Amino acid sequence: MRVEIEGMSCDGCVRSVQKTLGRVAGLTVGQVAVGSAHVTLDTAGEQDVRRAIEKAGFSVARITPE
């Protein structure tokens, strides 16, 4: 799934999101770039993704399947 993320503006933001998403059990993190992330839900849910991104200090604009 593709997660569009608001508030990211630099490589530090990318690292922060990668690190936070990487801690979510049941989630496989793919490419993370400024403004978006690609993830695969194994056993985690969309709410887990939203919480992790908000914990990193950003907000989710939209989540779409791929």
N, C-alpha and C positions, 0 to 999 in steps of 0.2 A: 504494500500500500504506500501511497505517497502522502506525506504529511507536509502541508504548507505552514510555515512558522513565521510569525510576525515578531519583529524586534531584533532579529539577527543582523549584524552589520560587518562582521570581521571573522578572521580565522579563529580568534579566541572564542567567539560565540559558537563556531562549528565544533571546536574541541569540547566545549562545555556540554553541548547537546549530545555529542557522541558518548562522552563519559557518563552522563546521566542515563541515557537510553541503554547503554551497555550494562547498567546495573539492574535493569528490569528483567526479572525471571520470565522465561517463556517468550522472549522477544529476540529476533535476529536483526541486527542493525546492518543495513546496507550503506549506501552512499549518503553522506550528510554534506550539504553545501549551505551557503548563506541563503536562508529563506526556505529550505526544504530538507526533508529526510525521507529515505526509502527504508521501510522496515517490513519484516514478515512476522506476523503473529503466529507463534507456535501454540502457546497456551495462554498468553497474555491477551487482554482485551484493549479496545480503543481507549477506555477510561484510564488504563495503566499508562498508555502512551501520553495522553493529555496531562495526567498528573506529573509525569516525569519531566515533560517539557516546561510545564508551569513551575516546577521545582527548580529548574535551571534558570528561571527568570524570564521566560518567553511565553508567548501565547499561540495557540493553534488556530489558524485561520480556517483550515479545511482539511479533512481526511478523505482521500479518494482511493478506491481499489485500483489495482493495476492489472 
